[in-house]
């Protein structure tokens, strides 16, 4: 019964989150971009990007998921971990939204995102910041995932921890948001804002070229 209750509450929270993600990602996309959404689920985010009124022309969005379920809203490849089934710089932009904190080896997965991204890696995740941050994030993480049987590791970096991880895998922070109004007002007050993190990252292989030009 509690699973059904949580699922019914999940709808408006998920819709608000999706709307904000599309709004924040869209300005970083260009006409003709190939985008990879890592941990895409059913491909909802990718589909929303494609269908957005301000989507750039000829945008292509592909998904990568550990367990491709079938019937996804975008083309999805199955991924068992390790090396992604793509060449270096196969995509212009890689998005990875609320996935890394579920990953046993976040550095390994993020390094693969950096390898296959030609221009940008866009990360949305949680950060441990503010009063009672750990229990608050843990609760919203559990509430969002337990009804669907998704394992939670309850590991969330601080802002400094995110920067250390990015540097470790060769990503430079171009832009970041250390707080996000991601959810409906009451939920956002408790579980949004400083617990949410968004970063636009550039692989240092391109950063080196840019800085020397």
Buried (B, 14 or more C-beta within 10 A) or exposed (E): EEEEEBEEBBEEBBEBBBEBBBEBBBEBBEEEBBBBBBBBBBBBBBBBBBEBEEBEEEBBBBBBBEEBEEEBBBEBBEBEEEEBEBEEBBBBBBBBBBBBBBBEEBBEBBBBBBBBBBBBBBBBBBBBBEEEBEEBBBBBBBBBBBBEEEEBEEBBBEBEEBBEBBEEBBBBBBBBBBBBBBBBEEBBEEBBBBBBBBBBBBBBBBBEEEEEE
